[in-house]
Amino acid sequence: MPLAQLSSSGPMLLAGNDRLRVLGIPLDWFGPPTFDIRRVAHPVLWLRWHWTVRRDGPFAPSYDEFRAAGTQG
């Protein structure tokens, strides 16, 4: 095992190739959030689509199809 060295991200010691962990889960498992910004831009439209998905289940349109159908009329 190589010598322990100071981490560049904070006051902790890392021993060799040990990965940083949070609550026992490796920190590199967490990536950037997968978030669709359109849901924030049009919350009412997204809620209508969500209720349609809850009502129709697997037969409901995707968000993009629902959005396109809502802007045509």
N, C-alpha and C positions, 0 to 999 in steps of 0.2 A: 504494500500500500504506500503510495507516495506521501510526502509530508503534507500536513494540513496547511492551507493558505487562507489568507483573508479574502472574503468575497468582495467584489467591486460594488455589489448592490446594497451592502449594509454591514453592520458590525457582527458578523457571524463567521464561523470557521467552516470551511468545506474540506472534506477529506477525499481527495482524488476525484473520481467521476460521479460522486453522489449527486443525485438530482434534488433540487429544492422541492419540498413537499408542504402542502397545506392540508391539515387534518388527515395526513397519511396518503393523500392523493398527489401524484407528481404534478408540479406546477405547469409543466409543458403540455399537459392534457387540455388546459384551458386556452382557448384561442379567442380571437375577437368575437364579440357577440354577433349572432346571425339574426339581424333585426331588419325588418323591412320598414324603411322610413316613410313609405306611403301610408302606413297605418296611423302614423302620428299626424300626417298632413291632412287626412280626411277621416277623422275618428267616427263620424256618423255613418259614412259609407261602409267603413270596416265593420261597425256594429251590425248594420243591416245584412252584410255578407255573412257575418258570424252566425246571426240568427237563422239565416237561410241554410247554412251548413248544418246547424243543430236540427233544423226541421227536416231537411231533405236527405241528410246523411251522405252516402257515397254518390248520390245522384246530383248533388249540388254542383254548381259551376265553380271553377277556380276563381280566385280573387281577380285576376286580370280579365277573365271573361265577364264576370259580374260587373266590374268597373266599366268595361266597354259597353255593355248592354245598358247600363244606367246613364251613360252620357249621350246615347243616340236619341232618346226620346225626350 
